[in-house]
Amino acid sequence: MVWMSALIRQQMRIKILRRSRSLALVLPLWLLGNGGDPGVLLELDRAAYRVVARDLKGGASGPALRVAVGSPAHPTPTGNFPLRQVVHNPGWSPDSAAPRAGGGVELPSGEGPLGVAEIPFLGAYALHGGLRPPLLGKPNTLGCLRSADPQLAELLAWLEQRGALATEESLSSGEWRQPFVRPTRLVIY
């Protein structure tokens, strides 16, 4: 029997097909398809400071968001990241350096540092709002992708129209969560 680490199984989303007690075929689930839906792609064009949305099933282009990316000291990670949910009215808990700079915990609100919503993609990294227009198109974040709230709201409305998001679920904290119901990923080169 072939053993694989849990991380590899999770990343590749492996489906093992067995035939008469022997291993017949090992395929990544994306190759098998998700009911024929290739999903939605959000792709960062780092040179243009834009996140471009595309519906891979219908070929429809979505909104392009002007963003700020990570600074040279805190670069935005590269990779192909599956997206699980959108968090509306996100709260914010600063790291240890923020209190020295005058920052503190922000309760869930569309007016906080993360803006109207965030789409987590890798641990503490997210595509989120809360950015003032003069800061767009610059490498000035701690690694997140930041957008202006109106542009992020336009992207979320487009994702809803494409059937990529489930109904919002209220959380006791005051945040709202919307899970993705179609395969959706963020690609950063």
PARO-993929 format. One record per residue (C-alpha): residue number from 1; residue in one letter; x negated, y, z. Coordinates in steps of 0.02 Angstrom, whole numbers, plus 50000, padded with zeros to 5 digits. Example, Ala and Ser with C-alpha at 12.3 -4.5 7.8 and 13.67 -1.06 7.14 Angstrom:
PARO-993929
+-----+------+-------+-------+-------+
!  nr ! rest !     u !     v !     w !
+-----+------+-------+-------+-------+
!   1 !    a ! 49385 ! 49775 ! 50390 !
!   2 !    s ! 49316 ! 49947 ! 50357 !
+-----+------+-------+-------+-------+
end
This chain:
PARO-993929
+-----+------+-------+-------+-------+
!  nr ! rest !     u !     v !     w !
+-----+------+-------+-------+-------+
!   1 !    m ! 50000 ! 50000 ! 50000 !
!   2 !    v ! 49937 ! 50172 ! 49958 !
!   3 !    w ! 49939 ! 50298 ! 50101 !
!   4 !    m ! 49950 ! 50485 ! 50069 !
!   5 !    s ! 49936 ! 50625 ! 50193 !
!   6 !    a ! 50099 ! 50707 ! 50245 !
!   7 !    l ! 50037 ! 50871 ! 50171 !
!   8 !    i ! 50011 ! 50794 ! 49999 !
!   9 !    r ! 50182 ! 50710 ! 50006 !
!  10 !    q ! 50263 ! 50874 ! 50055 !
!  11 !    q ! 50172 ! 50979 ! 49925 !
!  12 !    m ! 50202 ! 50861 ! 49781 !
!  13 !    r ! 50375 ! 50807 ! 49840 !
!  14 !    i ! 50339 ! 50632 ! 49783 !
!  15 !    k ! 50473 ! 50511 ! 49734 !
!  16 !    i ! 50419 ! 50331 ! 49731 !
!  17 !    l ! 50515 ! 50213 ! 49621 !
!  18 !    r ! 50494 ! 50029 ! 49663 !
!  19 !    r ! 50525 ! 49882 ! 49551 !
!  20 !    s ! 50517 ! 49701 ! 49614 !
!  21 !    r ! 50406 ! 49731 ! 49768 !
!  22 !    s ! 50273 ! 49826 ! 49672 !
!  23 !    l ! 50242 ! 50009 ! 49649 !
!  24 !    a ! 50312 ! 50052 ! 49478 !
!  25 !    l ! 50295 ! 50240 ! 49462 !
!  26 !    v ! 50247 ! 50394 ! 49564 !
!  27 !    l ! 50310 ! 50560 ! 49498 !
!  28 !    p ! 50323 ! 50737 ! 49568 !
!  29 !    l ! 50506 ! 50783 ! 49593 !
!  30 !    w ! 50490 ! 50938 ! 49483 !
!  31 !    l ! 50448 ! 50820 ! 49339 !
!  32 !    l ! 50604 ! 50718 ! 49374 !
!  33 !    g ! 50705 ! 50878 ! 49380 !
!  34 !    n ! 50831 ! 50947 ! 49501 !
!  35 !    g ! 50988 ! 50906 ! 49406 !
!  36 !    g ! 50903 ! 50981 ! 49253 !
!  37 !    d ! 50878 ! 51150 ! 49339 !
!  38 !    p ! 50699 ! 51214 ! 49322 !
!  39 !    g ! 50747 ! 51354 ! 49442 !
!  40 !    v ! 50697 ! 51534 ! 49464 !
!  41 !    l ! 50521 ! 51604 ! 49455 !
!  42 !    l ! 50455 ! 51761 ! 49538 !
!  43 !    e ! 50283 ! 51800 ! 49469 !
!  44 !    l ! 50160 ! 51932 ! 49528 !
!  45 !    d ! 50072 ! 52029 ! 49392 !
!  46 !    r ! 49933 ! 52090 ! 49506 !
!  47 !    a ! 49857 ! 52211 ! 49378 !
!  48 !    a ! 50025 ! 52300 ! 49354 !
!  49 !    y ! 50077 ! 52284 ! 49538 !
!  50 !    r ! 50242 ! 52204 ! 49484 !
!  51 !    v ! 50342 ! 52052 ! 49533 !
!  52 !    v ! 50441 ! 51992 ! 49383 !
!  53 !    a ! 50593 ! 51878 ! 49402 !
!  54 !    r ! 50647 ! 51748 ! 49274 !
!  55 !    d ! 50784 ! 51618 ! 49272 !
!  56 !    l ! 50698 ! 51469 ! 49192 !
!  57 !    k ! 50862 ! 51378 ! 49157 !
!  58 !    g ! 50945 ! 51512 ! 49053 !
!  59 !    g ! 50790 ! 51608 ! 49004 !
!  60 !    a ! 50861 ! 51768 ! 49078 !
!  61 !    s ! 50740 ! 51900 ! 49137 !
!  62 !    g ! 50777 ! 51983 ! 49302 !
!  63 !    p ! 50721 ! 52143 ! 49382 !
!  64 !    a ! 50537 ! 52189 ! 49395 !
!  65 !    l ! 50490 ! 52257 ! 49566 !
!  66 !    r ! 50347 ! 52378 ! 49587 !
!  67 !    v ! 50250 ! 52319 ! 49740 !
!  68 !    a ! 50101 ! 52351 ! 49850 !
!  69 !    v ! 49983 ! 52204 ! 49877 !
!  70 !    g ! 49854 ! 52157 ! 50008 !
!  71 !    s ! 49705 ! 52269 ! 50038 !
!  72 !    p ! 49529 ! 52207 ! 50001 !
!  73 !    a ! 49509 ! 52171 ! 50187 !
!  74 !    h ! 49675 ! 52076 ! 50192 !
!  75 !    p ! 49706 ! 52005 ! 50018 !
!  76 !    t ! 49872 ! 51932 ! 49964 !
!  77 !    p ! 49851 ! 51742 ! 49954 !
!  78 !    t ! 49857 ! 51660 ! 49784 !
!  79 !    g ! 49959 ! 51505 ! 49745 !
!  80 !    n ! 50125 ! 51431 ! 49693 !
!  81 !    f ! 50243 ! 51450 ! 49841 !
!  82 !    p ! 50416 ! 51372 ! 49857 !
!  83 !    l ! 50540 ! 51496 ! 49930 !
!  84 !    r ! 50663 ! 51433 ! 50060 !
!  85 !    q ! 50766 ! 51582 ! 50118 !
!  86 !    v ! 50798 ! 51768 ! 50122 !
!  87 !    v ! 50809 ! 51851 ! 50293 !
!  88 !    h ! 50916 ! 52009 ! 50294 !
!  89 !    n ! 50890 ! 52144 ! 50427 !
!  90 !    p ! 50727 ! 52063 ! 50485 !
!  91 !    g ! 50655 ! 52100 ! 50654 !
!  92 !    w ! 50468 ! 52127 ! 50673 !
!  93 !    s ! 50343 ! 52072 ! 50805 !
!  94 !    p ! 50174 ! 52157 ! 50784 !
!  95 !    d ! 50006 ! 52072 ! 50801 !
!  96 !    s ! 49889 ! 52120 ! 50944 !
!  97 !    a ! 49818 ! 52271 ! 50850 !
!  98 !    a ! 49986 ! 52358 ! 50822 !
!  99 !    p ! 50018 ! 52415 ! 51002 !
! 100 !    r ! 49850 ! 52505 ! 51002 !
! 101 !    a ! 49907 ! 52596 ! 50844 !
! 102 !    g ! 50074 ! 52642 ! 50924 !
! 103 !    g ! 50178 ! 52500 ! 50849 !
! 104 !    g ! 50297 ! 52393 ! 50949 !
! 105 !    v ! 50428 ! 52258 ! 50928 !
! 106 !    e ! 50567 ! 52310 ! 50809 !
! 107 !    l ! 50739 ! 52233 ! 50835 !
! 108 !    p ! 50830 ! 52164 ! 50681 !
! 109 !    s ! 50879 ! 52308 ! 50570 !
! 110 !    g ! 50873 ! 52361 ! 50389 !
! 111 !    e ! 50777 ! 52515 ! 50449 !
! 112 !    g ! 50627 ! 52421 ! 50521 !
! 113 !    p ! 50453 ! 52402 ! 50446 !
! 114 !    l ! 50509 ! 52252 ! 50342 !
! 115 !    g ! 50653 ! 52349 ! 50265 !
! 116 !    v ! 50820 ! 52274 ! 50214 !
! 117 !    a ! 50756 ! 52096 ! 50188 !
! 118 !    e ! 50607 ! 51980 ! 50180 !
! 119 !    i ! 50572 ! 51823 ! 50080 !
! 120 !    p ! 50440 ! 51723 ! 50175 !
! 121 !    f ! 50319 ! 51626 ! 50065 !
! 122 !    l ! 50169 ! 51570 ! 50170 !
! 123 !    g ! 50170 ! 51576 ! 50359 !
! 124 !    a ! 50175 ! 51759 ! 50407 !
! 125 !    y ! 50166 ! 51819 ! 50226 !
! 126 !    a ! 50323 ! 51881 ! 50139 !
! 127 !    l ! 50392 ! 51984 ! 49998 !
! 128 !    h ! 50486 ! 52120 ! 50092 !
! 129 !    g ! 50552 ! 52295 ! 50082 !
! 130 !    g ! 50517 ! 52447 ! 50190 !
! 131 !    l ! 50387 ! 52529 ! 50078 !
! 132 !    r ! 50391 ! 52714 ! 50038 !
! 133 !    p ! 50374 ! 52752 ! 49851 !
! 134 !    p ! 50206 ! 52843 ! 49863 !
! 135 !    l ! 50126 ! 52680 ! 49924 !
! 136 !    l ! 50190 ! 52572 ! 49780 !
! 137 !    g ! 50062 ! 52506 ! 49657 !
! 138 !    k ! 49918 ! 52505 ! 49780 !
! 139 !    p ! 49821 ! 52373 ! 49877 !
! 140 !    n ! 49868 ! 52435 ! 50050 !
! 141 !    t ! 49958 ! 52295 ! 50144 !
! 142 !    l ! 49899 ! 52163 ! 50266 !
! 143 !    g ! 49929 ! 52030 ! 50133 !
! 144 !    c ! 50117 ! 52040 ! 50108 !
! 145 !    l ! 50201 ! 52099 ! 49949 !
! 146 !    r ! 50297 ! 52258 ! 49993 !
! 147 !    s ! 50431 ! 52340 ! 49888 !
! 148 !    a ! 50549 ! 52487 ! 49904 !
! 149 !    d ! 50717 ! 52435 ! 49979 !
! 150 !    p ! 50825 ! 52482 ! 49827 !
! 151 !    q ! 50718 ! 52374 ! 49711 !
! 152 !    l ! 50721 ! 52227 ! 49831 !
! 153 !    a ! 50911 ! 52243 ! 49848 !
! 154 !    e ! 50923 ! 52239 ! 49657 !
! 155 !    l ! 50821 ! 52077 ! 49653 !
! 156 !    l ! 50931 ! 51998 ! 49788 !
! 157 !    a ! 51089 ! 52045 ! 49692 !
! 158 !    w ! 51016 ! 51967 ! 49534 !
! 159 !    l ! 50971 ! 51807 ! 49630 !
! 160 !    e ! 51151 ! 51797 ! 49693 !
! 161 !    q ! 51219 ! 51822 ! 49516 !
! 162 !    r ! 51107 ! 51679 ! 49455 !
! 163 !    g ! 51176 ! 51564 ! 49592 !
! 164 !    a ! 51006 ! 51548 ! 49677 !
! 165 !    l ! 51066 ! 51597 ! 49851 !
! 166 !    a ! 51191 ! 51517 ! 49969 !
! 167 !    t ! 51316 ! 51612 ! 50074 !
! 168 !    e ! 51239 ! 51717 ! 50212 !
! 169 !    e ! 51227 ! 51641 ! 50386 !
! 170 !    s ! 51228 ! 51759 ! 50536 !
! 171 !    l ! 51099 ! 51725 ! 50670 !
! 172 !    s ! 51120 ! 51771 ! 50853 !
! 173 !    s ! 50970 ! 51889 ! 50839 !
! 174 !    g ! 51063 ! 52004 ! 50719 !
! 175 !    e ! 50970 ! 51942 ! 50566 !
! 176 !    w ! 51061 ! 51857 ! 50422 !
! 177 !    r ! 50988 ! 51713 ! 50326 !
! 178 !    q ! 51025 ! 51657 ! 50148 !
! 179 !    p ! 50946 ! 51491 ! 50098 !
! 180 !    f ! 50897 ! 51463 ! 49917 !
! 181 !    v ! 51007 ! 51331 ! 49834 !
! 182 !    r ! 50913 ! 51326 ! 49670 !
! 183 !    p ! 50727 ! 51286 ! 49657 !
! 184 !    t ! 50641 ! 51454 ! 49675 !
! 185 !    r ! 50457 ! 51491 ! 49686 !
! 186 !    l ! 50336 ! 51636 ! 49694 !
! 187 !    v ! 50177 ! 51622 ! 49590 !
! 188 !    i ! 50030 ! 51733 ! 49634 !
! 189 !    y ! 49870 ! 51724 ! 49530 !
+-----+------+-------+-------+-------+
end
